[in-house]
Amino acid sequence: MTDLKLVPPHSPRARHEGKDAARERERIHFAGLARPRLRTLAVTSGKGGVGKSTVAANLAVALAELGARVLLFDGDLAQANLDLLLGVSSRWDLGHVLRGEKSLEQIVIEGPAGIRLVPAASGDRDLADLDDFRREGLYRELSRLAEDADLLVVDTASGASRLTSQFARAATELIVVTTPEPTSYSDAYGLVKVLHAQGLAGTPSTLVNRAASLEEAEEVAHNLASLTRRFLSLNVDSLGAIPEDPAIPLSIRRQEPVVTAAPKSPAATAFRLLASRLWARPLDPSAHALPSGRARLSA
């Protein structure tokens, strides 16, 4: 494949149009390039420390155990940790791709249950703030890499950064992870509010992590859904809960997903139930998918 050096083109129009016009043009272009066959699950959260990456890693493995061909993308580009959670390592990561040293295919590593992981980097400042041109190039090559996958699972960064927002809005299904703490589901509501204002398509879903009981999780989901209906006129689905389980911190220290480290634990059982529900759920026809295309990313 011919390497294309992705250097942002000079655009006189960009100097004169306002930010809102530029964002709308980007949104229309982004949606118009959608490849609807690719089912994409974006796992996100309003704040850090809620177990979002643990959810993404275990959900990807549980889906693969059901027979799905899963591509897992570490979308927290500058603070990556999925490789540690899965117990895998690679000499190369997304930073090498964006610098033109490797292709996306060359950095992919195989994880538990046969999932394929696209590792990002940790502490790479260049990945923390991608320009629009390289960001869209990343979407294109990622979509091409996922052509033989059933599911693309994206673990986004926490909060409402521009890249997180675009991953969330591009996904066919959005999972917002929260905990029972009021600050956590307040931040989850704030994230949904921002995404809704930016034109989120489809219905987001919430997942309550570290729930002490099913009743507690249901109360959190109900409170969050009530907020979005009242103030945003938006319905939010509930995917249930992952219980507080000592098997999870033990599996993290072992650098192994809990679904394989402690397959009979309550958390592993919950992850498998969640995977079964998602695998059986029909695709939301109103949602978009990542753009398709063929491009080699380089700085």
C-alpha positions in Angstrom: 0.0 0.0 0.0 1.4 3.4 -0.9 2.2 5.6 2.1 0.5 8.9 2.1 2.0 11.6 4.3 -1.0 13.2 6.0 -0.1 16.9 6.2 -3.0 19.3 6.7 -3.7 21.1 3.4 -3.7 24.9 3.2 -7.3 26.1 3.3 -8.0 29.8 2.9 -11.7 29.1 3.7 -10.7 27.8 7.2 -9.2 31.2 8.1 -12.5 33.1 7.5 -15.3 30.7 8.6 -16.4 30.7 12.2 -15.9 27.8 14.6 -19.5 26.7 14.4 -19.5 26.6 10.6 -16.2 24.6 10.6 -17.6 22.1 13.1 -20.9 21.7 11.1 -18.9 21.2 7.9 -16.8 18.6 9.7 -19.9 16.9 11.1 -21.6 16.6 7.7 -18.4 15.4 6.1 -17.9 12.9 8.8 -21.4 11.5 8.7 -21.3 11.3 4.9 -18.3 9.0 5.0 -20.0 6.6 7.3 -19.7 2.9 6.7 -22.9 1.5 8.3 -21.8 -2.1 8.2 -19.2 -1.6 11.0 -20.7 -2.0 14.4 -18.9 0.2 16.8 -19.2 0.3 20.6 -17.7 3.3 22.3 -17.1 3.0 26.0 -16.8 6.3 27.7 -17.3 8.1 31.0 -17.7 11.6 32.4 -14.8 11.3 34.7 -11.8 9.1 35.3 -11.5 6.4 37.9 -14.8 4.7 37.3 -13.4 1.5 35.7 -14.1 2.4 32.1 -11.1 0.7 30.6 -11.7 -2.4 32.8 -15.2 -2.5 31.3 -14.0 -2.1 27.8 -11.3 -4.8 28.1 -13.6 -7.4 29.8 -16.5 -6.6 27.5 -14.3 -7.1 24.4 -13.1 -10.5 25.7 -16.6 -11.6 26.7 -17.9 -10.7 23.2 -15.0 -12.7 21.6 -15.9 -15.7 23.8 -19.3 -15.6 22.1 -17.7 -15.9 18.8 -17.5 -12.3 17.7 -14.4 -11.1 15.9 -13.5 -8.1 18.0 -11.1 -5.2 17.3 -10.3 -3.3 20.5 -9.0 0.3 20.0 -7.4 2.2 22.9 -8.9 5.6 22.2 -7.3 7.2 25.3 -4.4 8.0 23.0 -2.0 9.6 25.4 -2.9 7.7 28.6 -3.2 4.1 27.3 -3.5 1.1 29.6 -5.5 -1.6 27.8 -2.3 -3.5 27.1 -1.6 -3.7 30.8 -5.2 -4.8 31.6 -5.0 -7.6 29.0 -1.5 -8.7 29.9 0.0 -8.1 26.5 2.8 -5.9 25.2 4.0 -4.5 22.0 7.2 -2.8 20.8 5.1 -0.3 18.8 2.0 1.7 19.4 -0.1 4.4 17.7 2.6 7.0 18.1 4.8 5.0 15.7 1.9 5.0 13.2 1.3 8.7 13.4 5.0 9.4 12.9 4.9 7.2 9.8 7.2 4.5 11.2 4.6 1.7 11.2 1.3 0.9 9.7 -1.8 0.3 11.8 -1.7 -3.4 10.9 1.9 -3.7 12.1 1.1 -2.6 15.7 -1.9 -4.8 16.2 -1.4 -7.4 18.9 -3.6 -10.4 19.8 -5.1 -10.6 23.2 -7.2 -13.1 25.2 -9.9 -15.0 23.4 -8.4 -13.8 20.1 -9.3 -10.2 20.3 -7.1 -7.8 18.3 -5.8 -4.7 20.2 -4.7 -1.4 18.7 -2.5 -0.1 21.5 -2.0 3.6 22.1 0.8 5.3 24.0 1.2 6.6 27.5 2.6 10.1 28.0 2.9 11.0 24.3 2.0 14.6 24.0 1.7 14.4 20.2 -1.2 11.9 20.6 -3.0 14.1 23.1 -3.9 16.8 20.6 -4.3 15.5 17.0 -5.1 18.0 14.3 -8.2 17.5 12.3 -6.5 16.0 9.3 -4.6 13.3 11.2 -7.7 12.6 13.3 -9.8 11.9 10.2 -7.0 9.8 8.7 -7.0 7.8 11.9 -10.7 7.2 11.6 -10.3 6.0 8.0 -7.4 3.6 8.6 -9.1 2.2 11.7 -12.3 1.6 9.7 -10.3 -0.2 7.0 -8.5 -2.3 9.6 -11.9 -3.4 11.1 -13.2 -4.6 7.7 -12.9 -8.2 8.8 -14.2 -7.6 12.3 -17.8 -8.0 13.6 -17.3 -5.4 16.3 -15.0 -2.4 16.9 -14.8 -1.6 20.6 -13.4 1.9 21.4 -12.2 2.7 24.9 -12.3 6.6 24.8 -10.6 9.0 27.1 -12.7 10.2 30.0 -14.5 13.5 29.8 -15.6 15.6 26.9 -12.5 16.2 24.9 -12.9 16.8 21.2 -11.5 13.4 20.2 -13.6 11.6 22.8 -16.7 13.5 21.5 -16.0 12.4 18.0 -15.4 8.8 18.9 -18.7 8.8 20.9 -20.7 10.5 18.1 -19.2 8.2 15.4 -20.1 5.0 17.3 -23.2 3.0 16.5 -23.6 2.3 20.2 -22.5 4.5 23.1 -21.9 3.1 26.6 -21.5 5.6 29.4 -19.9 4.1 32.5 -20.6 5.5 35.9 -20.4 4.5 39.5 -23.0 5.0 42.3 -21.2 8.1 43.5 -23.2 11.2 42.9 -20.2 13.0 41.4 -19.7 10.2 38.9 -23.3 10.1 37.6 -23.4 13.9 37.7 -20.3 13.9 35.4 -22.0 11.2 33.2 -25.0 13.4 32.8 -22.7 16.4 31.9 -21.0 14.3 29.2 -24.3 13.1 27.7 -25.5 16.8 27.7 -22.4 17.9 25.8 -22.7 15.0 23.3 -26.4 15.7 22.8 -25.7 19.4 22.1 -23.1 18.3 19.5 -25.6 16.2 17.6 -25.3 12.7 19.2 -27.3 10.2 17.0 -29.0 7.2 18.6 -29.8 6.4 22.2 -26.9 6.3 24.7 -26.8 3.5 27.3 -25.5 3.7 30.9 -23.7 1.0 32.8 -23.3 1.3 36.6 -19.9 -0.1 37.6 -19.0 -1.1 41.2 -22.6 -1.4 42.3 -23.1 -2.7 45.8 -26.5 -4.1 44.9 -28.9 -4.3 42.0 -31.2 -1.9 43.8 -28.4 0.7 44.0 -27.6 0.4 40.3 -31.3 0.7 39.4 -31.6 3.9 41.5 -28.6 5.4 39.8 -29.8 4.5 36.3 -33.2 5.9 37.1 -31.8 9.2 38.4 -29.7 9.6 35.3 -32.5 8.7 32.9 -34.8 11.2 34.7 -32.3 14.0 34.3 -31.8 13.4 30.6 -35.5 13.2 30.0 -36.4 16.3 32.0 -33.6 18.6 30.8 -32.6 17.2 27.5 -35.7 15.4 26.3 -33.5 12.4 25.6 -34.1 8.8 26.5 -31.2 6.8 27.9 -31.1 3.0 28.1 -29.8 1.1 31.0 -27.4 -1.9 30.5 -27.6 -2.9 34.2 -24.6 -3.1 36.4 -21.2 -4.7 37.2 -21.1 -5.5 40.9 -18.4 -4.5 43.3 -16.2 -7.6 43.3 -12.7 -8.1 44.9 -11.9 -10.4 41.9 -11.5 -7.3 39.7 -8.6 -5.5 41.6 -6.9 -8.9 41.9 -7.2 -9.5 38.1 -5.9 -6.0 37.4 -2.8 -6.8 39.5 -2.4 -10.0 37.6 -2.8 -8.1 34.3 -5.6 -10.4 33.2 -9.3 -9.7 32.4 -11.5 -10.9 35.2 -13.6 -12.9 32.7 -10.6 -15.2 32.3 -8.8 -14.8 35.6 -11.9 -15.5 37.7 -14.6 -16.8 35.2 -17.1 -17.8 37.9 -16.9 -14.5 39.9 -19.9 -12.2 40.1 -18.2 -9.6 37.9 -17.2 -12.0 35.2 -20.8 -13.4 35.2 -22.1 -9.8 34.8 -19.7 -9.0 31.9 -20.8 -12.2 30.1 -24.5 -11.3 30.6 -23.7 -7.8 29.3 -21.9 -9.2 26.2 -24.8 -11.5 25.5 -27.3 -8.6 25.6 -25.2 -6.4 23.4 -24.4 -9.2 20.9 -28.2 -10.0 20.6 -29.3 -6.4 20.4 -30.2 -5.0 16.9 -28.1 -2.2 15.5 -29.6 1.3 16.0 -30.3 2.5 12.4 -30.0 6.2 13.4 -26.4 5.9 14.5 -23.3 6.5 12.3 -20.2 4.5 11.9 -16.6 5.4 11.3 -15.5 6.7 7.9 -14.0 4.3 5.5 -11.0 4.8 3.3 -7.3 3.9 2.7 -4.6 6.1 4.1 -1.3 5.7 5.9 -1.0 8.0 8.9 2.2 9.9 9.5 3.1 13.1 11.2 
